[in-house]
Amino acid sequence: MTGQIVVLVLIVLIVLLVLRGIRIIPQQRVAVVERLGRYHATLTAGVNLIIPFIDRVARTMELRTQQVVVPPQMVITKDNVQIQIDTVFFYTITDPKTATYNIQNVVQGIQNITAANIRQVAGHMELDETLAGRDKISLALRTALDEVTESWGVRIDRVEIVDIKPPKEIQDAMEKQMKAEREKRASILQAEGERQAAILRSEGEKQSLILRAEGERESKIRQAEGTQQSQKLEAEGRAQAIRLVAEAERMRIEMLREAGLDANVLTYQSFEALQGMAKGNATTLFVPTEAVGVLSALGALKTAFQKSEIGGQSVEGESQTDSSTKGHM
């Protein structure tokens, strides 16, 4: 019975020892293990076994990038202005063993180096240069930290200057200066806007006048072209009418000729046709040679008729004279 109890106790002790030797490390974390006071191993994420009472976990570290805020630092610039600088930095553990045994407190060490280098960098810069040179200060701090933290197993990822606060009276003066500068820029922009608006209005009026003049010119051109086209069509209509009348008369004469009429009758009919055409608006007539002959014959007949009338009057006068003479006798 006593032997069974001893066995059970031994089993329980063995189970407790095994459980004590199991170490579960979370993701992105490591554990530095010491054996009998000296560095033995670095445990990574997962289940790990150590020897109880011989091995111990000296430190557990984060492998993720960590953020540390540096307390506000009061520094004096080159032109003797006291300012407050707020800084934040980001670091990553690259060598857990070195970070455990080469530096007691990584965060405190980085804060102290940052504070010392901020005073040194800002002391060589004037206020305006400090306010405008945040990137320059950040680069100088990171360079100084890299030289030191490399031996600590730490990598500085970023250094950011969060804020730079000058004294209140300087802030008030800067605000007044900025306000005056903004008002000046606003006045310049307003004047520039008014000038641009005036230019645009002038350009618009000029373009409007040009378009109006072009429209009037185009209207006159179209009107003149319309008048010209109308006159042309009217003249063509008249010419066509004359051609149609002449063609109809020609066909009528041809039909009369085919019917066996005398040539003089045809010529006289042509003359009547020409006389009808002369009553129109035409200013020029082309008279056929046959019509010219008829006109000449008519002129000769008229002359002979006039002469015959004059001769008859003379004979009648002579007979009257003879009768009177005979009466007297």
C-alpha positions in Angstrom: 0.0 0.0 0.0 2.8 2.4 0.9 4.6 1.5 -2.3 1.6 2.5 -4.4 1.3 5.8 -2.7 5.0 6.5 -3.4 4.5 5.6 -7.1 1.5 7.9 -7.3 3.4 10.8 -5.8 6.3 10.2 -8.2 3.9 10.2 -11.1 2.3 13.5 -9.9 5.8 15.1 -9.5 6.8 14.0 -13.0 3.6 15.4 -14.5 4.2 18.7 -12.7 7.8 18.9 -13.8 6.7 18.2 -17.4 4.0 20.9 -17.3 6.5 23.3 -15.7 8.9 22.6 -18.6 6.4 23.4 -21.3 6.5 27.0 -22.6 4.0 28.3 -25.2 5.3 31.4 -27.0 2.7 33.6 -28.8 3.2 34.7 -32.4 5.6 37.7 -33.0 7.2 37.1 -29.6 10.4 35.4 -28.4 11.8 34.3 -25.0 15.4 34.4 -24.0 16.2 31.2 -21.9 19.1 31.0 -19.4 20.5 27.7 -18.1 22.2 27.9 -14.7 22.5 31.7 -15.1 24.0 31.8 -18.6 22.3 32.4 -22.0 21.1 29.1 -23.4 18.6 29.6 -26.2 15.9 31.9 -27.7 12.5 30.3 -27.8 10.3 31.2 -30.8 6.5 31.1 -31.3 4.9 27.7 -30.5 5.4 25.0 -27.9 8.8 24.8 -26.4 10.3 22.5 -23.7 12.8 23.6 -21.0 14.3 21.8 -18.0 12.6 22.9 -14.8 14.7 24.4 -12.1 17.7 24.5 -14.5 16.4 26.6 -17.3 14.5 29.9 -16.8 13.0 32.5 -19.1 15.1 35.6 -18.6 13.0 38.0 -20.8 10.1 37.9 -23.3 10.3 40.4 -26.2 8.0 41.7 -28.9 9.2 41.4 -32.5 6.6 43.8 -33.9 7.3 47.4 -34.5 6.8 49.4 -31.3 6.0 53.1 -30.8 7.5 55.2 -28.0 6.6 58.8 -27.2 9.5 60.9 -26.0 8.5 63.4 -23.3 8.4 67.0 -24.5 11.9 68.6 -24.6 12.6 72.2 -23.9 15.4 73.4 -26.1 17.0 76.7 -27.0 17.6 77.6 -30.6 20.6 79.4 -32.1 18.9 82.8 -31.8 18.1 82.2 -28.1 14.4 81.3 -28.4 13.1 78.6 -26.1 10.9 76.1 -27.8 9.2 72.8 -27.0 9.7 69.8 -29.3 7.5 66.7 -29.1 8.9 63.5 -30.7 7.8 60.0 -31.3 9.9 57.1 -32.7 9.3 53.5 -33.9 11.7 50.7 -33.3 12.0 46.9 -33.9 13.9 44.2 -32.0 16.3 42.5 -34.5 18.5 40.5 -32.0 16.7 39.4 -28.8 19.9 38.2 -27.2 21.8 41.4 -27.8 18.8 43.5 -26.7 18.7 41.5 -23.5 22.3 41.6 -22.4 23.7 44.8 -24.1 21.1 47.3 -22.8 19.1 47.2 -19.6 16.1 49.3 -20.8 15.8 49.8 -24.6 13.0 52.4 -24.4 14.7 54.5 -21.7 18.0 54.4 -23.6 16.4 55.6 -26.8 14.5 58.4 -25.0 17.7 59.7 -23.4 19.7 59.6 -26.7 16.8 61.4 -28.5 16.6 64.2 -25.8 20.3 64.8 -26.0 20.4 64.9 -29.8 17.3 67.2 -30.0 19.1 69.8 -27.9 22.2 69.5 -30.0 20.5 69.7 -33.4 18.1 72.5 -32.4 20.9 74.5 -30.8 22.6 74.9 -34.3 19.4 76.1 -35.9 17.4 79.4 -35.8 13.7 79.5 -34.9 12.5 79.9 -38.5 14.8 77.1 -39.7 13.6 74.9 -36.8 10.0 75.4 -37.6 10.5 74.7 -41.3 13.1 71.9 -40.8 11.3 69.1 -39.2 12.6 66.6 -41.8 16.1 67.8 -41.1 15.7 67.3 -37.4 14.2 63.8 -37.9 17.0 62.7 -40.2 19.7 63.9 -37.7 18.0 62.1 -34.8 17.6 58.9 -36.7 21.3 59.0 -37.8 22.4 59.5 -34.2 20.1 56.7 -32.9 21.2 54.2 -35.6 24.8 54.5 -34.6 24.0 53.6 -31.0 21.1 51.2 -31.3 22.9 48.9 -33.8 24.9 47.5 -30.9 21.7 47.0 -28.9 20.0 44.7 -31.3 17.4 47.3 -32.1 16.5 49.0 -35.5 15.1 52.5 -35.5 12.4 52.5 -38.2 11.1 56.1 -38.0 11.6 59.3 -36.0 8.8 61.9 -36.2 8.7 65.5 -34.9 5.1 65.7 -33.7 5.1 69.4 -32.8 7.3 72.4 -32.2 5.9 75.0 -29.9 7.5 78.4 -29.6 6.7 80.8 -26.6 3.2 82.3 -26.5 4.3 85.8 -27.5 6.1 84.5 -30.5 3.1 82.4 -31.4 0.9 85.6 -31.2 3.4 87.5 -33.4 3.5 84.6 -35.9 -0.2 84.4 -36.0 -0.4 88.2 -36.7 2.2 87.8 -39.4 0.4 84.9 -41.0 -2.9 86.8 -40.8 -1.4 89.8 -42.6 0.2 87.5 -45.1 -3.1 85.7 -45.8 -4.9 89.1 -46.1 -2.2 90.2 -48.5 -2.5 87.1 -50.6 -6.3 87.4 -50.5 -6.1 91.0 -51.8 -3.7 90.0 -54.5 -6.0 87.1 -55.6 -9.0 89.4 -55.5 -7.2 92.0 -57.7 -6.0 89.3 -60.0 -9.5 87.9 -60.2 -11.0 91.3 -61.0 -8.3 92.0 -63.7 -9.0 88.6 -65.2 -12.7 89.2 -65.2 -12.3 92.6 -66.9 -10.1 90.9 -69.5 -12.6 88.2 -70.1 -15.4 90.8 -70.4 -13.4 92.8 -72.9 -12.6 89.7 -74.9 -16.3 88.7 -74.8 -17.4 92.1 -76.1 -14.7 92.0 -78.8 -15.7 88.6 -79.9 -19.4 89.6 -79.9 -18.7 92.6 -82.1 -16.6 90.5 -84.4 -19.4 87.9 -84.7 -22.0 90.5 -85.2 -20.0 92.1 -88.0 -19.3 88.8 -89.6 -23.0 88.0 -89.4 -24.0 91.3 -91.1 -21.4 90.7 -93.8 -22.6 87.2 -94.4 -26.2 88.4 -94.5 -25.3 91.1 -97.1 -23.4 88.5 -99.2 -26.3 86.1 -99.0 -28.8 88.9 -99.9 -26.6 90.0 -102.9 -26.2 86.4 -104.0 -30.0 85.9 -103.7 -30.7 89.0 -105.8 -28.1 87.9 -108.4 -29.6 84.5 -108.6 -33.2 85.9 -108.9 -32.1 88.2 -111.7 -30.3 85.4 -113.4 -33.4 83.1 -113.2 -35.6 86.0 -114.4 -33.4 86.6 -117.4 -33.2 82.9 -118.2 -37.0 82.7 -118.0 -37.4 85.6 -120.4 -34.8 84.1 -122.8 -36.6 80.8 -122.6 -39.9 82.4 -123.3 -38.5 84.2 -126.3 -37.0 81.0 -127.6 -40.3 79.2 -127.1 -42.2 81.9 -129.0 -39.6 81.9 -131.8 -39.7 78.1 -132.0 -43.5 78.2 -132.1 -43.5 80.8 -134.9 -40.9 78.8 -136.8 -43.0 75.7 -136.6 -46.1 77.7 -137.7 -44.3 79.1 -140.7 -43.0 75.6 -141.6 -46.5 74.3 -141.4 -47.8 77.1 -143.7 -44.9 76.5 -146.1 -45.8 72.8 -146.2 -49.4 73.8 -146.9 -48.1 75.6 -150.2 -48.4 79.3 -149.3 -46.5 81.9 -151.2 -43.1 82.9 -150.0 -44.1 86.5 -149.6 -47.0 85.5 -147.4 -44.6 83.6 -145.3 -42.2 86.5 -145.1 -45.1 88.7 -144.1 -46.1 86.3 -141.4 -42.5 86.4 -140.2 -42.7 90.1 -140.1 -45.8 90.0 -138.0 -44.1 87.6 -135.6 -41.1 90.0 -135.3 -43.5 92.8 -134.7 -45.1 90.9 -131.9 -41.7 90.1 -130.4 -40.7 93.7 -130.6 -43.5 94.6 -128.2 -41.8 92.6 -125.4 -39.0 93.7 -123.1 -36.2 92.6 -125.5 -33.8 95.3 -126.5 -32.3 93.5 -129.5 -34.0 91.7 -132.5 -32.4 89.7 -135.2 -34.3 90.3 -138.5 -34.1 87.6 -141.2 -33.0 88.7 -144.7 -36.4 87.8 -146.2 -38.1 90.2 -143.8 -35.6 92.9 -144.7 -36.6 92.5 -148.4 -40.3 92.8 -147.5 -39.6 95.9 -145.5 -37.8 97.4 -148.4 -40.6 96.6 -150.8 -43.1 98.1 -148.4 -41.0 101.2 -148.2 -40.9 101.5 -152.0 -44.7 101.0 -152.3 -45.3 103.7 -149.7 -43.1 106.1 -151.6 -44.8 105.4 -154.9 -48.2 105.8 -153.3 -47.2 109.2 -151.9 -46.0 110.3 -155.3 -49.2 109.2 -157.0 -51.2 111.2 -154.6 -49.1 114.3 -155.2 -49.5 113.8 -159.0 -53.3 113.4 -158.8 -53.6 116.6 -156.8 -51.5 118.4 -159.5 -53.7 117.1 -162.4 -56.8 118.1 -160.6 -55.4 121.6 -160.0 -54.6 122.0 -163.7 -58.0 120.9 -164.8 -59.6 123.3 -162.4 -57.4 126.1 -163.8 -58.3 125.2 -167.4 -62.0 125.3 -166.5 -61.7 128.7 -165.0 -59.8 129.9 -168.0 -62.4 128.6 -170.3 -65.1 130.3 -168.3 -63.5 133.6 -168.5 -63.0 133.2 -172.1 
